[in-house]
Amino acid sequence: MSTYRLRAHYYQQFDADFSLDVHAEGYGGWQSERVDLAPEHTALVLMHAWDTGEREDFPGWHRAVEYMPRANQIAREVFPPLLKAVRGSDLPVFHVVGGGRYYDSYPGYLRARALAGDPAPAPDQVMFDPVMERLRALRNDKVFVGAHNREDVRRGFAELDFMEAARPVGNEGVAENAQQLFALCREKSINHLIYAGFAINWCLLLSPGGMADMSKHGLMCSALRQAVTAVENRETAREEWCKEIALWRVALAFGFVFDVDDLIDAVTHGLPR
């Protein structure tokens, strides 16, 4: 089997040192070593790479989702060389979508839907009562997205589309849920997904077709550090600590963390061996 060889980052979550005031400070922490990727079993996944318009178009949406400028910068600077390299290699590109119907006519989505068959039934839902309705309204108004931002968010999702830099090319697979993404993986014998997109600590982990879903099917799920950003909060945004914690979680629970330049180098200059 031919492979691509590149550096992988992982987190050594042992050994706690009980002689220290903080036992976890004995852990090995971030480490790296060179590993092999099997081109015939590995795919790049672009997830929720949404064109969210300009700030003046949907100001309330941008006020509630502060990572949009970082995502747009990644789309401008990181996605073009990454996708050019991967599309010129043996690795397939899959797209995980959601939030609208902007992808319905793409041939890769029609293929995924045909491969997956009828969608799985939605989970049963609990009954709502007036108290629960008030609690949900409170969260919607006071937590996210804010009552004054709601209409802009609605309008933004109504006009949702792919980022131009992340638009599917040709027959690249397009999946709206885990069932369809697994069908694409099974079609091409994929067992390792390397994720890029937005956001690493939210959609890429927990939305349909994200890492939590796909790991249930036995797939290894890794991430590209420079091709993701995270939902941050007031206390973390300056240093992007939520992104760092999410990458640690990926390395601990799902797969590895790779650098974009290392993957590009592996698939362009490091011929399969």
MOFENQUI-V81694 format. One record per backbone hydrogen bond with DSSP energy under -0.5 kcal/mol. CO is the residue of the C=O (numbers start at 1). NH is the residue of the N-H. If there is no record, write none. Layout:
# MOFENQUI-V81694
CO_NH, CO_NH
This chain:
# MOFENQUI-V81694
3_273, 4_37, 6_35, 8_33, 9_257, 10_12, 10_31, 11_13, 12_14, 12_28, 12_29, 14_28, 16_18, 17_20, 21_23, 22_25, 23_17, 23_26, 24_27, 29_12, 31_10, 33_8, 35_6, 37_4, 37_39, 38_41, 39_42, 41_191, 41_192, 42_92, 43_194, 44_94, 45_47, 45_196, 46_96, 47_198, 48_50, 49_163, 50_52, 51_161, 54_57, 54_58, 58_61, 58_62, 59_63, 60_64, 61_65, 64_66, 65_68, 66_69, 67_70, 67_71, 68_72, 69_73, 70_74, 71_75, 72_76, 73_77, 74_78, 74_79, 75_80, 78_82, 79_83, 80_84, 81_85, 82_86, 83_87, 84_88, 86_89, 92_44, 93_173, 94_46, 95_97, 95_175, 96_48, 101_104, 103_106, 106_109, 106_110, 107_111, 108_112, 108_174, 109_113, 110_114, 111_115, 112_116, 113_117, 129_133, 130_134, 131_135, 132_136, 133_137, 134_138, 135_139, 136_140, 137_141, 138_142, 139_143, 139_144, 140_146, 141_147, 146_149, 146_150, 147_150, 149_153, 150_154, 151_155, 152_156, 153_157, 154_158, 155_159, 156_159, 157_160, 161_51, 163_166, 164_167, 169_172, 173_95, 175_97, 177_181, 178_182, 179_183, 180_184, 181_185, 182_186, 183_187, 184_188, 185_189, 185_190, 186_189, 191_220, 192_43, 193_195, 193_222, 194_45, 195_224, 196_47, 197_229, 199_202, 199_204, 202_206, 203_207, 204_211, 205_212, 207_210, 210_214, 211_215, 212_216, 213_216, 214_217, 214_219, 215_218, 220_193, 222_195, 223_225, 223_258, 224_227, 225_228, 227_197, 229_199, 229_200, 230_232, 233_236, 233_237, 236_239, 236_240, 236_241, 240_244, 241_245, 242_246, 243_247, 244_248, 245_249, 246_250, 247_251, 248_252, 249_253, 250_254, 250_255, 254_221, 256_223, 257_9, 258_225, 259_263, 260_264, 261_265, 262_266, 263_267, 264_268, 265_269, 265_270, 269_271
